[in-house]
Amino acid sequence: MLALKRRKGLGAPAYADHTPIDAARALAWGGPGHPGDRRRVQRRFRDGHTEIWWAADARLGSWGPDEPYRLVIATTDPATLPDAST
């Protein structure tokens, strides 16, 4: 697994998502009661505390035979996609 910068772009066809943040915004989200493409996960930190995060599979387009790339997007707030936790 590799962490990507949220605005790091890839060359891709015009119809494809070019950055991880574009791919995250394309996922359905209707709030905690209607999470759409996302699943609720409990993240446990080293110090023992836990937080609720939302995770989903996404695709990031690219040129070439290896397209598209699979991403796992996790965030504390799918509605706003905060920098510090997406």
Secondary structure by P-SEA (a helix, b strand, c coil): cccccccccccccccccccaaaaaaacccccccccccbbbbbbbccccbbbbbbbbbbbbbbcccccbbbbbbbcccccccccccc
